[in-house]
């Protein structure tokens, strides 16, 4: 069994969840091509899965 550990910085993942006025959630993501932040609105979770990659 092994685990892969990589930081968000190395993955180029920079995300922040914010709660909107209507109680919905949004996430700010920096695109890798343009280094520009975009806002994505999160909908209700359909599935939540916890995995360990072996």
N, C-alpha and C positions, 0 to 999 in steps of 0.2 A: 504494500500500500504506500502511496506517496501523495504529497500535497504540493500544489503549485501556488506559490505566493508571489504576487506581483502588485506593486503599488498602483494607486489610481493615477499618479503622475506618469508612470511608465506606460500605462494603458491610454494615456491622454484623456482620461475621464475626469471631468470637472463638473459635477452636477450638484445642484442645490434644490431641495424641495421647498416650495413656498405654498402657504395656504392663502387662497384668494378670498375676496369679500363674500362670495357665495358659498364658501366652505369647500370648494373644490381645490385640488392640488395641481400645481404646475412645477415643472422642472426646467432649470436653465442649463443648457448644454452647449459647450464650445465645440464648433465643428472643426474637424482636423484640416480641411482644405483651406478655409478662409480665416480660421481663428476667430470667427464671429460667434457671439452668443445668440442662441435661438431659444424661444420659450415653447415648451410642449405641455399641453394640458393632459393630466393623467385621468383616465377613466377608472371605473370600478375594476378592481382586480378580478380577473377571470380564474386565475390559477396561481397558487403559490407552491413552489417546489424547492426543497432543500436537497442539494446534491453534494457529493464528495467525488471528485474526479480521481480515479485510480489508474 
